[in-house]
């Protein structure tokens, strides 16, 4: 039983990440990281992670080669935990050979944790929601 649990959680950490870890990687300037917003154009316009590539899940098979360097470490995101669009996008990237992880929490938790987001009007941020992130710390230290 323990072996199954170890395999399960190792696999999850291999293929999933969270908004705090993605923010830390972007802040550190991890060279081969490409964050992909898999939502449609209206959702993208409403707000997205600065520097993210907009590539809706339905377009990944046809456009990934021109939009994402081969060998990139791809992180996909969609709206939030109630949406599996990032999972579908990650699957599409995996099918064509990319290293890929899904960002748990999606755009919703990115904004709720107080990280900067971007719209056509520019960049903005909201105060951290104390139900998703500590108000006076950089991370939850978990």
C-alpha positions in Angstrom: 0.0 0.0 0.0 2.8 2.4 0.9 4.4 1.9 -2.5 1.2 2.7 -4.3 0.9 6.0 -2.3 4.5 6.9 -3.1 4.0 6.3 -6.8 0.7 8.2 -6.8 2.0 11.3 -5.0 5.3 11.3 -7.0 3.3 11.2 -10.2 1.1 14.1 -9.0 4.1 16.3 -8.2 5.7 15.4 -11.5 2.6 16.5 -13.6 1.0 19.1 -11.4 2.2 22.4 -9.9 0.5 25.3 -8.1 0.3 29.0 -8.6 2.8 29.8 -5.9 5.4 27.5 -7.4 4.7 28.9 -10.9 5.0 32.5 -9.6 8.3 31.6 -7.9 9.7 30.0 -11.1 8.7 33.0 -13.2 10.2 35.4 -10.7 13.4 33.4 -10.7 13.5 33.5 -14.5 13.5 29.8 -15.1 14.8 29.8 -18.7 12.8 27.1 -20.4 9.4 27.7 -18.7 6.5 28.6 -20.9 3.1 29.3 -19.2 0.1 28.6 -21.5 -3.3 30.0 -21.0 -5.7 27.5 -22.6 -8.9 29.6 -22.3 -10.7 31.2 -25.2 -10.2 34.8 -26.4 -12.9 36.4 -24.1 -11.4 34.8 -21.0 -7.9 35.9 -22.1 -9.1 39.5 -22.5 -10.7 39.5 -19.1 -7.2 38.8 -17.6 -4.2 36.5 -17.8 -0.8 35.8 -16.2 1.8 38.3 -17.5 4.0 36.7 -20.0 1.7 33.7 -20.6 1.2 32.5 -24.2 -2.5 32.4 -25.3 -3.1 29.0 -26.9 -6.6 27.6 -26.5 -6.7 23.9 -26.0 -8.4 23.3 -29.3 -5.5 24.9 -31.1 -2.6 23.2 -29.4 -2.1 20.4 -31.9 -2.1 22.7 -34.8 -0.2 25.7 -33.3 2.1 24.5 -30.5 5.1 24.0 -32.8 5.0 27.7 -33.9 4.1 29.1 -30.5 6.2 27.1 -28.1 9.9 26.1 -28.4 10.5 22.4 -28.5 12.1 21.3 -25.3 10.2 24.0 -23.3 8.8 23.1 -19.9 5.1 23.9 -20.4 2.7 24.8 -17.6 -1.0 25.0 -18.6 -3.7 26.8 -16.8 -7.4 27.5 -17.3 -10.0 29.3 -15.2 -9.8 27.5 -11.8 -10.4 24.3 -9.9 -13.9 23.9 -11.3 -12.6 23.7 -14.8 -10.6 20.9 -16.4 -9.5 22.9 -19.5 -5.9 22.9 -18.2 -6.0 19.2 -17.9 -7.1 18.8 -21.5 -4.5 21.3 -22.7 -1.7 19.4 -20.8 -2.9 16.2 -22.4 -2.6 17.8 -25.9 0.9 19.0 -25.1 1.9 15.5 -23.8 0.6 13.9 -27.0 3.0 16.0 -29.1 6.0 15.4 -26.9 6.3 18.4 -24.6 7.2 18.2 -20.9 4.1 19.6 -19.3 2.5 20.2 -16.0 -0.9 21.5 -15.0 -1.2 24.5 -12.7 -3.7 23.7 -10.0 -6.0 26.6 -9.1 -5.8 28.2 -12.5 -6.2 31.9 -13.2 -8.7 32.2 -10.3 -6.2 31.3 -7.7 -3.4 33.3 -9.4 -5.6 36.4 -8.8 -6.8 35.3 -5.4 -3.3 34.8 -4.1 -2.5 38.4 -5.0 -0.3 37.9 -8.0 -0.1 40.4 -10.8 -2.4 39.8 -13.8 -2.7 41.6 -17.1 -5.6 42.9 -19.3 -5.7 45.2 -22.3 -5.8 48.1 -19.8 -2.5 47.0 -18.3 -1.3 45.2 -15.2 -3.1 45.0 -11.9 -3.3 43.0 -8.8 -5.8 42.4 -6.0 -5.1 41.9 -2.3 -4.5 38.3 -1.4 -7.6 36.4 -0.3 -6.9 35.2 3.2 -8.7 31.9 2.4 -6.1 31.1 -0.3 -2.9 32.8 0.9 -1.5 34.4 4.0 -1.9 38.1 4.0 1.5 39.0 5.3 3.8 36.3 3.8 5.1 35.4 0.4 3.9 31.8 0.5 2.1 29.4 2.8 5.5 27.6 3.5 4.0 24.2 2.8 
